[in-house]
C-alpha cells in the first residue's frame, strides 16, 4: 500500500499559438481535499468558432476537481455508470451556463474542450476521459495506456459541450493496487510520446512521473522544463501542452529494463475494425434468420437473400442494435381475424338497417 500521494500538473502554451498571437487553450489543476486526490487536465478546442475555449477548459478542470473531492464516495458507490457520467456532464453544463451569461456568449460550443481526470481516495480510484489526450498507468512491470485518444471516423475528437457528451465519456472505477503513478496528458504531449498503431508509450513518461519523488514543486518545474524544451520547443507548429501526475509514494517504480522503446518489438497484423465489421455481417444475418425461425416467424425473402449492403446503408451490426432497442413489430393479422372483423361489420350494418326501418314503422 502506498504511503502517501503527491499530485501535480503543468500547462504551457504551444508555438502555434505564440506565432498566431492567440492565448493558451489548455488547462490543468491538481489538488488534495477531503482525503481525495485529484488531477484534471483539459484541452480547449481549436478553431475560429471556439472563441472562448480557454475559459471552458479552465472551468472544466476546477469544476470536476471540486465535484470529485466533495462527492467522491457517492459517485464511486453509484453502480449506474451512465448516471455518474450524466451528473458530471450536468455539473459542467451548469457552470458553462454561468460563463455564457457572464461573458455574453451566444453558443455553448464556444467553450468546447476535452477532459481527462483521475481521483483517488484510500484504495479506490476513478478515471474519466472524453476526447483526445492520453491517460497512462505506470506500474513495476512497465507503462501502459489506460485510456487512449478518442476520435470519430473522420478524426475529429469529442468535447464536453456535445449534446450527448455523457455517452462519449469513458469512466473507469478501479483500485490503486500495483500502481506506481498515473500520468495524464493532452495531445500536445501525447503526439510526442505515444504511438497509436503499436500502443507503445515512450519510457520518458515514467521518468517524468518519477520526478515527483522529490516533491511537487521540484517535479512541476522539471516537467515544465522538459515539455518546453523537448516537446513544445521541437516544432514551430507545436500545440499547447498539459501534463499531470498522481504519484503514489512508497511504491515500486518500473525498472528501465522493462520499458520497451522499440516499436518493432510490437507486431501488428494490419487488421482494422472495418475488416471485422465486414466479416461478421453474413454471420449476423444468418444468426438473425435462426432467431426468427426459432420464434416461429417467417423470414422475409429480402432478409434471407440480402447478404451485402450498400456503403450508404446501416451495417448489419447497426441494424441488429437498432432492432434490439426498438419495440417489437406487431404480428401480422391472420385470415381468421379478417373474417371475424368482416362478419362484425356486416352485423353492425344489418343492425343499423333494422333500427331505421323500425323507426319508420
C-alpha positions in Angstrom: 0.0 0.0 0.0 1.3 3.5 -0.8 2.5 5.8 2.0 1.1 9.0 0.5 0.1 10.7 -2.7 1.7 13.6 -4.5 -0.2 15.3 -7.3 0.9 17.9 -9.8 0.2 19.3 -13.2 1.7 21.8 -15.7 0.4 23.7 -18.8 2.4 25.6 -21.3 1.5 27.4 -24.5 2.5 25.9 -27.9 4.5 27.7 -30.5 1.5 27.5 -32.9 -0.4 29.8 -30.5 2.6 32.0 -29.8 3.1 32.6 -33.6 -0.6 33.4 -34.1 -0.8 35.7 -31.1 -3.6 33.5 -29.6 -3.8 32.5 -25.9 -3.1 29.1 -24.5 -6.3 27.0 -24.5 -5.1 24.1 -22.3 -5.8 24.0 -18.6 -4.7 21.8 -15.7 -5.4 21.5 -11.9 -4.2 19.2 -9.2 -5.4 19.2 -5.6 -5.9 17.1 -2.4 -9.0 17.8 -0.3 -11.3 15.8 2.0 -9.0 12.9 1.7 -9.4 12.8 -2.1 -6.5 13.5 -4.5 -7.4 14.7 -8.0 -5.6 15.6 -11.2 -7.5 17.2 -14.1 -6.4 18.4 -17.5 -8.4 19.8 -20.4 -7.7 20.9 -24.0 -9.7 23.8 -25.3 -11.0 23.2 -28.9 -9.1 24.9 -31.7 -10.8 26.8 -34.5 -12.4 30.2 -35.1 -15.8 29.0 -33.8 -14.4 28.1 -30.4 -13.7 31.7 -29.4 -13.8 31.1 -25.6 -12.4 27.6 -25.4 -9.8 28.7 -22.9 -12.5 29.6 -20.4 -14.2 26.3 -20.9 -11.1 24.2 -20.2 -10.2 26.3 -17.1 -13.7 26.0 -15.8 -13.8 22.2 -16.5 -10.7 21.3 -14.6 -11.8 23.2 -11.5 -15.5 22.2 -11.5 -14.7 18.5 -11.9 -11.9 18.6 -9.3 -14.3 20.2 -6.8 -17.1 17.8 -7.6 -14.8 14.8 -7.2 -13.3 16.0 -3.9 -16.7 16.9 -2.5 -18.7 13.9 -3.6 -16.2 11.1 -4.3 -17.9 8.5 -2.1 -21.4 8.9 -3.6 -20.0 8.9 -7.2 -17.9 5.9 -6.6 -20.7 3.9 -4.9 -23.2 4.6 -7.6 -23.4 1.4 -9.8 -25.2 3.1 -12.7 -22.2 4.4 -14.7 -24.5 6.3 -17.0 -25.9 8.2 -14.1 -22.5 9.2 -12.9 -21.4 10.3 -16.3 -24.6 12.3 -16.7 -24.1 14.0 -13.4 -20.5 15.1 -14.1 -21.5 16.5 -17.5 -24.5 18.2 -15.9 -22.2 20.0 -13.4 -20.1 21.3 -16.3 -23.2 22.4 -18.2 -24.4 24.4 -15.2 -21.0 26.0 -14.8 -20.7 26.8 -18.6 -24.2 28.4 -18.5 -22.8 30.8 -15.9 -19.8 31.7 -18.1 -22.1 32.2 -21.1 -24.2 34.7 -19.0 -21.2 36.4 -17.6 -19.3 36.8 -20.9 -22.4 37.2 -23.1 -21.6 34.0 -25.2 -24.3 33.0 -27.6 -23.4 29.3 -28.2 -22.1 26.8 -25.6 -19.9 25.2 -28.2 -17.6 28.2 -28.0 -16.5 26.8 -24.6 -15.7 23.3 -26.0 -12.8 21.3 -24.5 -11.7 17.8 -23.9 -11.4 16.4 -20.3 -9.2 13.9 -18.5 -9.1 13.2 -14.8 -8.0 10.8 -12.1 -9.3 10.8 -8.5 -8.2 8.6 -5.6 -9.5 8.1 -2.1 -7.9 5.4 0.1 -7.7 2.4 -2.3 -10.4 3.5 -4.7 -9.6 5.1 -8.0 -11.9 6.8 -10.5 -10.7 7.8 -14.0 -12.6 9.7 -16.6 -11.8 10.8 -20.2 -13.6 12.4 -23.1 -11.9 13.5 -26.3 -8.2 13.1 -27.3 -5.3 13.0 -25.0 -3.9 10.0 -23.1 -4.0 8.5 -19.6 -1.2 6.2 -18.7 -0.7 3.7 -15.9 2.9 3.3 -14.5 3.5 0.1 -12.5 6.5 -2.0 -11.5 6.0 -4.0 -14.7 6.1 -1.0 -17.1 4.0 1.7 -18.7 0.7 1.1 -20.4 -2.3 3.2 -21.7 -5.4 3.2 -19.5 -7.5 5.5 -21.8 -6.4 6.2 -25.4 -7.2 9.2 -27.7 -10.9 9.2 -28.6 -11.8 10.4 -32.1 -14.6 9.7 -34.6 -14.2 8.1 -38.0 -13.3 11.4 -39.5 -10.5 12.0 -37.0 -12.5 14.6 -35.1 -12.5 14.4 -31.3 -15.3 14.8 -28.8 -15.9 17.7 -26.4 -17.7 18.1 -23.1 -20.2 20.5 -24.7 -21.5 17.9 -27.2 -25.3 17.3 -26.9 -24.7 13.7 -25.7 -21.3 14.2 -24.1 -22.0 11.8 -21.3 -22.4 9.0 -23.9 -18.9 9.6 -25.2 -17.3 9.9 -21.8 -15.2 6.9 -20.6 -15.5 6.2 -16.9 -13.4 3.6 -15.0 -13.7 2.7 -11.3 -10.9 0.5 -10.0 -8.3 0.3 -7.2 -4.7 1.5 -6.8 -3.3 -1.9 -6.4 0.1 -2.3 -8.2 0.0 1.3 -9.4 3.1 3.4 -9.0 1.8 6.5 -10.8 -0.9 7.8 -13.2 0.1 10.3 -15.9 -2.4 12.4 -17.9 -1.5 14.5 -21.0 -3.3 16.5 -23.7 -2.5 15.8 -27.3 0.2 18.4 -27.3 2.3 15.9 -25.3 0.6 12.7 -26.4 1.7 13.1 -30.0 5.3 13.0 -29.0 5.3 10.1 -26.5 2.6 7.7 -27.8 2.3 5.5 -30.9 -1.3 4.7 -31.6 -0.5 1.9 -34.1 1.6 0.0 -31.6 0.2 1.1 -28.3 3.7 2.0 -27.2 4.3 4.7 -24.6 7.8 6.0 -24.5 9.9 5.4 -21.3 10.2 9.2 -20.8 6.7 9.3 -19.4 7.8 7.1 -16.5 10.9 9.2 -16.0 8.7 12.4 -15.9 6.4 10.9 -13.3 9.4 9.7 -11.2 10.4 13.3 -10.6 7.6 13.6 -8.1 9.5 11.5 -5.6 11.3 14.8 -4.9 8.1 16.7 -4.2 5.5 18.6 -6.2 7.4 21.9 -6.6 10.6 20.5 -8.0 8.7 17.9 -10.1 6.4 20.5 -11.8 9.5 22.7 -12.5 11.4 19.8 -14.0 8.4 18.6 -16.1 7.7 22.1 -17.4 11.3 22.5 -18.5 11.2 19.1 -20.2 8.0 19.8 -22.1 9.0 23.3 -23.1 12.4 22.2 -24.3 11.9 18.8 -26.0 8.2 18.8 -26.9 6.9 22.4 -27.5 10.3 23.7 -28.5 10.9 20.9 -31.1 8.4 22.5 -33.6 7.2 25.9 -34.6 3.8 24.4 -35.0 3.6 22.7 -31.6 0.3 22.7 -29.8 -0.4 23.8 -26.2 0.7 21.0 -23.8 -0.5 19.8 -20.4 0.9 17.0 -18.3 -0.4 15.8 -14.9 0.8 13.2 -12.5 -0.6 11.3 -9.5 2.4 9.7 -7.7 2.0 7.0 -5.1 4.8 7.4 -2.6 6.5 4.3 -1.3 5.5 2.1 -4.3 7.9 0.4 -6.7 8.9 2.1 -9.9 9.4 0.1 -13.1 12.9 -1.0 -14.0 14.4 0.7 -17.0 14.9 -2.8 -18.5 11.1 -3.4 -18.6 10.3 -0.3 -20.6 10.1 -1.3 -24.2 11.2 1.5 -26.5 11.4 -0.2 -29.9 8.2 -0.2 -31.9 9.4 -3.1 -34.0 9.0 -5.3 -30.9 5.2 -4.9 -31.1 3.9 -6.9 -34.0 0.8 -5.7 -35.8 -1.4 -7.7 -38.2 -2.7 -4.7 -40.1 -6.3 -5.8 -39.5 -8.8 -3.0 -39.0 -12.1 -2.8 -37.2 -13.8 -2.3 -40.6 -12.5 -5.7 -41.6 -14.1 -7.2 -38.6 -17.4 -5.5 -39.2 -17.5 -6.7 -42.8 -16.6 -10.2 -41.8 -19.3 -10.6 -39.2 -22.1 -9.4 -41.5 -23.0 -12.8 -43.1 -22.8 -14.5 -39.7 -25.1 -11.9 -38.1 -27.6 -12.2 -40.9 -27.6 -16.0 -40.5 -28.0 -15.7 -36.7 -31.0 -13.3 -37.3 -32.6 -15.9 -39.6 -32.1 -18.6 -37.0 -33.6 -16.5 -34.2 -36.6 -15.7 -36.4 -37.2 -19.4 -37.2 -36.8 -20.4 -33.5 -39.5 -17.8 -32.7 -41.8 -19.4 -35.3 -41.6 -16.3 -37.5 -41.2 -16.4 -41.3 -38.0 -14.8 -42.6 -38.9 -12.3 -45.3 -37.3 -13.1 -48.6 -35.4 -9.8 -48.7 -33.7 -10.7 -45.4 -32.9 -14.2 -46.4 -31.2 -13.3 -49.6 -29.6 -9.9 -48.8 -26.0 -10.7 -47.8 -24.5 -7.5 -49.0 -25.3 -3.9 -48.1 -24.6 -0.6 -49.9 -22.0 1.5 -48.3 -24.5 4.3 -47.5 -26.8 1.9 -45.7 -26.6 0.9 -42.0 -24.4 -2.1 -41.4 -25.8 -5.4 -40.2 -24.3 -4.7 -36.8 -26.1 -1.3 -36.6 -29.3 -2.8 -37.8 -29.2 -5.5 -35.2 -28.5 -3.0 -32.4 -31.4 -0.9 -33.7 -33.7 -3.9 -33.6 -32.7 -4.7 -30.1 -33.5 -1.2 -28.8 -36.8 -0.6 -30.6 -40.2 -2.1 -29.8 -41.2 -5.5 -31.3 -43.2 -5.2 -34.6 -46.8 -6.2 -34.2 -47.6 -9.7 -35.6 -49.4 -10.0 -38.9 -53.2 -10.1 -38.8 -54.4 -13.7 -39.6 -57.0 -14.6 -42.1 -59.4 -15.7 -39.3 -59.1 -12.3 -37.7 -60.0 -10.7 -41.0 -63.1 -12.9 -41.5 -64.3 -12.2 -37.9 -63.8 -8.5 -38.5 -65.9 -8.6 -41.7 -68.7 -10.5 -40.0 -68.8 -7.9 -37.3 -69.0 -5.1 -39.8 -71.9 -6.9 -41.6 -73.8 -7.4 -38.4 -73.4 -3.7 -37.5 -74.8 -2.7 -40.9 -77.8 -5.0 -40.5 -78.5 -3.7 -37.1 -78.4 -0.1 -38.4 -80.9 -1.0 -41.2 -83.3 -2.7 -38.8 -83.1 0.3 -36.5 -84.0 2.7 -39.3 -87.0 0.5 -40.5 -88.4 0.2 -37.0 -88.3 4.0 -36.6 -90.1 4.5 -39.9 -92.7 1.9 -39.0 
